[in-house]
Amino acid sequence: MERRPFGRRPFRTGPREMHKAVCADCGAETEVPFKPAEGRPVYCRECFAKRRPRRERF
Protein backbone atom coordinates (compact mmCIF):
# COMPACT_ATOMS: atom_id res chain seq x y z
CA MET A 1 0.00 0.00 0.00
CA GLU A 2 1.36 3.40 -1.01
CA ARG A 3 1.71 5.92 1.82
CA ARG A 4 1.50 9.63 1.24
CA PRO A 5 1.70 12.65 3.54
CA PHE A 6 -1.50 13.62 5.33
CA GLY A 7 -3.76 15.98 3.39
CA ARG A 8 -2.11 15.58 0.01
CA ARG A 9 -3.94 14.34 -3.03
CA PRO A 10 -2.28 12.32 -5.75
CA PHE A 11 -0.85 14.41 -8.59
CA ARG A 12 -3.04 14.46 -11.69
CA THR A 13 -1.58 14.67 -15.15
CA GLY A 14 -3.28 16.16 -18.16
CA PRO A 15 -6.08 18.68 -18.51
CA ARG A 16 -9.24 18.57 -16.39
CA GLU A 17 -12.49 17.47 -17.95
CA MET A 18 -14.73 20.54 -18.19
CA HIS A 19 -18.54 20.54 -18.36
CA LYS A 20 -20.74 23.19 -19.95
CA ALA A 21 -23.29 24.93 -17.73
CA VAL A 22 -25.43 28.06 -17.57
CA CYS A 23 -24.84 30.54 -14.72
CA ALA A 24 -27.80 30.65 -12.31
CA ASP A 25 -27.33 34.42 -11.76
CA CYS A 26 -26.50 36.05 -15.09
CA GLY A 27 -27.44 33.28 -17.56
CA ALA A 28 -24.03 33.24 -19.27
CA GLU A 29 -22.66 29.97 -20.63
CA THR A 30 -19.66 28.77 -18.64
CA GLU A 31 -17.52 25.68 -18.10
CA VAL A 32 -16.95 24.06 -14.73
CA PRO A 33 -14.53 21.29 -13.63
CA PHE A 34 -17.35 19.14 -12.21
CA LYS A 35 -20.52 17.59 -13.57
CA PRO A 36 -23.39 19.91 -12.55
CA ALA A 37 -26.11 18.21 -10.48
CA GLU A 38 -29.74 18.63 -11.50
CA GLY A 39 -31.48 21.23 -9.36
CA ARG A 40 -28.27 22.77 -7.94
CA PRO A 41 -27.16 26.23 -9.07
CA VAL A 42 -23.92 26.73 -10.98
CA TYR A 43 -22.24 30.13 -11.22
CA CYS A 44 -19.77 31.63 -13.67
CA ARG A 45 -16.43 32.85 -12.31
CA GLU A 46 -17.63 36.46 -11.89
CA CYS A 47 -20.93 35.61 -10.16
CA PHE A 48 -19.22 33.05 -7.92
CA ALA A 49 -16.71 35.70 -6.81
CA LYS A 50 -19.57 38.10 -5.98
CA ARG A 51 -21.33 35.48 -3.85
CA ARG A 52 -18.20 34.42 -1.94
CA PRO A 53 -17.93 36.07 1.49
CA ARG A 54 -15.09 38.56 1.84
CA ARG A 55 -12.10 37.38 3.87
CA GLU A 56 -10.60 39.83 6.30
CA ARG A 57 -6.89 40.45 6.07
CA PHE A 58 -4.84 40.78 9.21
Protein Blocks (a to p, Z undefined) as FASTA:
>chain_A
ZZddehiacddedjddddddddfklopacddfbdcdehiacddfklmmmmpccdddZZ
